[in-house]
Amino acid sequence: MKLRLHHYWRSSSSWRVRWSMALKGIHPEYRAVSLLDGESESEEYRKLNPFGYVPALEFLDEKNPSRRILTESVAILEFLEEQFPEVPLLPKDPVLRAKVRALVEAINAGTQPLQNLTAQIYFAPDSDLDHVAKRKTFAQHWIRNGFQAYEALAAPLAGKFSCGDEITLADLVLVPQCYNAIRNDVSLEKFPTILGVYENAVKTEGYLASEPEKFKPAGT
């Protein structure tokens, strides 16, 4: 299976997938897609993902166009989990599996989309004189809101990571959001469970192999 991952170095959704691949020993071809200069909105890229979002996973040896591209990071994570089960990122217990999936969606559906760049621009267009400050305040609100819910859901389950002492899909989704939180001056100190997970995760090989700085374009 020959894979190409279309991604952006600082995209939390891209990072989730890179991290899963690092843990599972998958080595795709990486193609950088800029979110800042219109490349992701181009006609060419929208043929891969009509939303203009990253990531998109391309099967280079697939001849059927309808089967060649996977979009949406969580769908890609679930695909990788099914196709490469040797390093599992979901618990065996069905209730815990469902709880991990709920934690994933707490960030994926309830937090990240509300504070990403497209939502911020819609909330405070470039024409607003104070659009930078407005966008930051908007992002901070939704990050804190999401983290409050995640903290409450994860606290009864957590060990070193969000569900016990093994990394799961929940951590792959949470930690990139922590990176975004820090960039937006949201302190993790008020969220002790999240902070503990973050501090443990940044020491792991999977984190170091997939983090944004490793994929930062030269000159950025």
C-alpha positions as CSV (number, residue, x, y, z in Angstrom):
1,M,0.0,0.0,0.0
2,K,1.6,3.2,-1.2
3,L,0.4,6.3,0.7
4,R,0.7,10.0,0.3
5,L,-0.4,12.3,3.1
6,H,-1.4,15.8,2.1
7,H,-0.8,17.8,5.2
8,Y,0.1,21.2,6.8
9,W,2.9,21.2,9.3
10,R,1.0,23.1,12.0
11,S,-2.4,21.6,11.4
12,S,-3.6,19.7,14.5
13,S,-5.7,17.4,12.3
14,S,-2.7,16.6,10.2
15,W,-0.6,16.0,13.2
16,R,-3.0,13.4,14.6
17,V,-2.5,11.3,11.5
18,R,1.2,11.8,11.3
19,W,1.4,10.6,15.0
20,S,-0.7,7.5,14.3
21,M,1.5,6.7,11.3
22,A,4.7,7.1,13.4
23,L,3.4,4.8,16.1
24,K,2.3,2.2,13.6
25,G,5.5,2.3,11.6
26,I,3.8,3.7,8.4
27,H,6.0,5.8,6.2
28,P,4.0,7.7,3.6
29,E,5.1,10.2,1.1
30,Y,4.4,13.6,2.6
31,R,3.1,16.5,0.5
32,A,2.9,19.9,2.2
33,V,-0.3,21.9,1.5
34,S,-0.2,25.5,2.7
35,L,-3.2,26.9,4.5
36,L,-2.0,30.5,4.4
37,D,-1.4,31.3,0.7
38,G,-4.6,29.8,-0.9
39,E,-3.1,26.5,-1.9
40,S,-5.6,24.5,0.1
41,E,-8.4,26.5,-1.6
42,S,-7.1,25.9,-5.1
43,E,-9.2,24.0,-7.7
44,E,-6.5,21.3,-7.8
45,Y,-6.5,20.6,-4.1
46,R,-10.3,20.8,-3.8
47,K,-10.5,17.9,-6.2
48,L,-8.9,15.9,-3.4
49,N,-10.9,17.5,-0.6
50,P,-13.9,19.7,-1.5
51,F,-13.7,21.4,1.8
52,G,-10.1,22.6,1.2
53,Y,-9.0,21.1,4.5
54,V,-6.1,18.9,5.5
55,P,-5.2,16.1,5.8
56,A,-6.1,14.0,2.9
57,L,-4.7,10.5,2.5
58,E,-4.1,9.3,-1.1
59,F,-3.6,5.7,-2.1
60,L,-1.0,6.0,-4.9
61,D,-1.5,2.4,-6.1
62,E,-5.4,2.7,-6.3
63,K,-6.7,3.0,-9.8
64,N,-10.4,3.6,-8.9
65,P,-10.8,7.4,-8.4
66,S,-13.7,6.9,-6.0
67,R,-11.4,4.9,-3.7
68,R,-8.2,6.9,-4.1
69,I,-8.7,9.6,-1.4
70,L,-9.6,9.5,2.2
71,T,-10.5,12.8,4.0
72,E,-11.4,13.8,7.6
73,S,-8.7,13.0,10.1
74,V,-10.8,10.9,12.4
75,A,-11.9,8.7,9.5
76,I,-8.3,8.3,8.5
77,L,-7.3,7.4,12.1
78,E,-10.0,4.7,12.2
79,F,-8.9,3.4,8.8
80,L,-5.3,3.1,10.0
81,E,-6.5,1.4,13.2
82,E,-8.3,-1.2,11.2
83,Q,-5.6,-1.8,8.6
84,F,-2.6,-1.7,10.9
85,P,-3.9,-3.2,14.2
86,E,-0.5,-4.4,15.4
87,V,-0.1,-1.2,17.5
88,P,-3.6,-0.6,18.8
89,L,-4.7,2.9,19.7
90,L,-8.1,1.9,21.0
91,P,-8.7,-0.2,24.2
92,K,-10.0,-3.7,23.9
93,D,-12.8,-3.1,26.4
94,P,-15.9,-1.9,24.3
95,V,-17.0,0.6,26.9
96,L,-13.5,2.1,27.1
97,R,-13.3,2.2,23.3
98,A,-16.5,4.2,23.3
99,K,-15.2,6.5,25.9
100,V,-12.0,7.1,24.0
101,R,-14.0,7.9,20.9
102,A,-16.1,10.3,23.0
103,L,-12.9,12.1,24.1
104,V,-11.8,12.2,20.4
105,E,-15.0,13.9,19.5
106,A,-14.9,16.3,22.4
107,I,-11.9,17.9,20.6
108,N,-12.6,17.0,17.0
109,A,-16.2,18.1,16.9
110,G,-16.6,20.2,20.1
111,T,-13.4,22.3,20.2
112,Q,-11.1,22.4,17.2
113,P,-13.6,23.5,14.5
114,L,-14.7,26.4,16.6
115,Q,-11.3,27.9,17.0
116,N,-9.6,27.1,13.7
117,L,-8.6,29.8,11.2
118,T,-11.7,29.7,9.0
119,A,-14.0,30.1,12.0
120,Q,-11.9,33.0,13.3
121,I,-11.9,34.8,10.0
122,Y,-15.6,34.5,9.7
123,F,-16.0,35.8,13.3
124,A,-13.6,38.7,12.8
125,P,-12.8,39.5,9.1
126,D,-9.6,41.2,8.1
127,S,-11.7,44.4,7.6
128,D,-12.1,44.6,11.4
129,L,-9.5,46.9,12.8
130,D,-9.1,44.8,15.9
131,H,-9.5,41.4,14.1
132,V,-6.3,39.9,15.6
133,A,-7.4,40.5,19.2
134,K,-11.0,39.4,18.5
135,R,-9.8,36.2,16.9
136,K,-7.5,35.3,19.8
137,T,-10.3,36.0,22.3
138,F,-12.7,33.8,20.3
139,A,-10.2,31.0,20.1
140,Q,-9.4,31.2,23.8
141,H,-13.0,30.9,24.7
142,W,-13.7,27.8,22.7
143,I,-10.4,26.1,23.8
144,R,-11.2,26.6,27.4
145,N,-14.8,25.5,26.9
146,G,-13.6,22.3,25.2
147,F,-10.9,21.6,27.8
148,Q,-13.4,21.9,30.7
149,A,-15.5,19.2,29.1
150,Y,-12.5,17.0,28.3
151,E,-11.1,17.4,31.8
152,A,-14.4,16.2,33.3
153,L,-14.6,13.2,30.9
154,A,-11.0,12.1,31.2
155,A,-10.3,12.6,34.9
156,P,-12.0,9.3,36.0
157,L,-10.2,7.4,33.2
158,A,-6.7,8.9,33.1
159,G,-3.4,7.4,34.1
160,K,-0.3,8.6,32.3
161,F,-2.6,9.3,29.4
162,S,-6.2,10.0,28.8
163,C,-7.4,6.5,29.2
164,G,-5.0,4.5,31.5
165,D,-1.3,4.3,30.9
166,E,-1.2,3.6,27.1
167,I,-1.5,6.2,24.4
168,T,-4.9,6.1,22.6
169,L,-6.5,8.0,19.8
170,A,-7.8,10.5,22.4
171,D,-4.2,11.6,23.2
172,L,-3.4,11.9,19.5
173,V,-6.2,14.4,19.2
174,L,-5.8,16.2,22.5
175,V,-2.1,17.0,22.5
176,P,-2.1,18.9,19.2
177,Q,-4.9,20.9,20.7
178,C,-2.7,21.6,23.7
179,Y,-0.1,22.9,21.3
180,N,-2.8,25.3,19.9
181,A,-3.8,26.3,23.3
182,I,-0.3,27.3,24.3
183,R,0.1,29.3,21.0
184,N,-3.1,31.1,22.0
185,D,-1.9,31.8,25.6
186,V,-4.4,29.4,27.2
187,S,-2.7,28.0,30.3
188,L,-3.1,24.2,30.9
189,E,-2.6,24.7,34.7
190,K,-6.4,24.8,35.3
191,F,-6.7,21.4,33.6
192,P,-4.5,19.1,35.7
193,T,-5.5,15.9,33.9
194,I,-4.9,17.4,30.5
195,L,-1.6,18.9,31.7
196,G,-0.4,15.5,33.0
197,V,-1.2,13.9,29.7
198,Y,0.5,16.6,27.7
199,E,3.7,16.4,29.9
200,N,3.9,12.7,29.5
201,A,3.1,12.7,25.7
202,V,5.8,15.2,24.8
203,K,8.5,12.7,26.0
204,T,7.3,9.9,23.7
205,E,9.0,8.9,20.4
206,G,5.7,9.2,18.5
207,Y,5.3,12.8,19.6
208,L,8.9,13.7,18.6
209,A,8.5,12.0,15.2
210,S,5.3,13.8,14.3
211,E,5.5,17.2,16.0
212,P,5.1,20.4,13.8
213,E,8.7,21.5,14.1
214,K,9.9,18.3,12.4
215,F,7.8,19.3,9.4
216,K,8.2,23.0,9.4
217,P,9.1,24.3,5.9
218,A,12.5,25.9,5.5
219,G,12.4,29.6,5.9
220,T,9.1,29.6,7.8
